[in-house]
Amino acid sequence: MLARRRNGASPGAGPVNFSKPRLMCIVTFRDAQLQKCYDSNLIESGDSSDDLRQIRALIASQDLFQMLEGTHSARVHEAIEHLLSARLRPALRQWFQRVGAQTDPAAVEFRERLSRLAGERLERSTDIPHNPR
């Protein structure tokens, strides 16, 4: 049996990284194709926050399967279920409230859909157009 280093690496596996351990809780899907898509997007994401990386990967996965299979796809629903989970809801709010959040019509429509499903406004209140009467 090979001995393991403190970080779980085998001896001779390269330098040990003693930096702060990553605490990201990885999302697990019931659907294998959705899992593969999410994992690929998670690896490619360059966000500094682990939570925002997860949100970006979930949205990208949801976008792909919505385009391929339509809004009522089980994979789309599963991705949205994770986006709206209690664990990721704060990161979802942060995603839509960050500076430079997408404002193209499709992104706004998606944000509105998630807001309706969540039962709350996910964007900053300053982003809501004021319509005086």
N, C-alpha and C positions, 0 to 999 in steps of 0.2 A: 504494500500500500504506500502510495506517495505521501510524503508529509506536505501539509498545507501551510502557507504563510498566513500571517494574521489577517490579511485581506482576502484569503481564500485561494490565492494563486499557488500553483505548484512551484517548487524551487526551480530556478533556472528559467522562469517564465518571463523574465524581464524585470525592470525596476518596480519596486513596490510603491504604490501611490498612497501616502499617508495623509492626503488631504481629507477634508471633511467628507464623511460618507454621504452618498446620495440617499435621500429618504423618499424618493418618488414611489408612490404606490401604482404599479402598472395596472392598466385596465385589462380585464379578461373577458373575452366575448364567448358566446355560445357557438357562433358561426366561425369556422376556420378561415374562410376567405376574408371576412371582415377583420379578423385578428391579424392576418398577414398584412392587409392593407394598413391597418392602424400601426402595427409595429414598424413598417417601412416608413410611414409618415413621421412617426415619433423619432426615428433615427435621423431623418433628414431635417427635422425642425431645428432652427437656430435660436429659438427664444431662450432668454437667460433664465427664466423661471421654469422649473419642472412642471408646475401646474399649467402654465401657459403653453408649454410644449404639448402637454396632453390635450388641451383644448384645441390647439391647432391641428393635431393629428386626428382628433375625433371629427372636427368639422371637415377636414379634407376627405376623410373616409366616408362621411355622410354624403358629401357632395358627389363623390364618385359613384356611389351606389344609387343615389337619387337620379343621377344622369343615366346610368345603365338600366336601372330597374323601376324607376318611378317613385313617387312620394310614398306609396303604400307598401313598399318593400319591407320585409321583415328585418333586413340588414339596416335600412334607414331608421326604422323604429328602434332597433337596439342601440344604434349610435346616439340617437336623441335621448334615449333612456339614460345612458351614461352621462351625456352632457348635462342633463337636468338633475342628476343625482345630488343628494345632500352634500356628499364629499367634494364634488367638483363645482357646485353652484357658486361659491365665492370666486373661483377662478373664471367661471363663465361671465360673471358680472364684471370682473377686472378686464376680461378680453374685450367686452363691448364698451367699456368706459376708458380704455387706454387712448392715448393721443394717437391720432392717425388711424383709428379704427375705420374699416372700409365703410363707405357710404354709397356705394353703387346700388342700384335698385334691387338686385338679387340679394345682396348682403343685408340691406335694410328689411326686405321681406322675410328673410330667414330669421333675423333678430326679432322681428315682430311676431313671427310664428312661435319662436321659443318663449318670448315674453308671455304670449297668450297661454301656452302650455304650462309655464311656470307659475302663472298667476301674479306676476310682478313685472315691473319695467326693468329691463336689464341694462339699459343705457343710462348715461348721466341725465339728470333732469334738465340740464342746460342744453342738451341735444334735442329735446322735444320742442318742436316749433310752437311758439306762442301765438294763439289765435284770438286776439281781443275781439269782443263783440261790440 
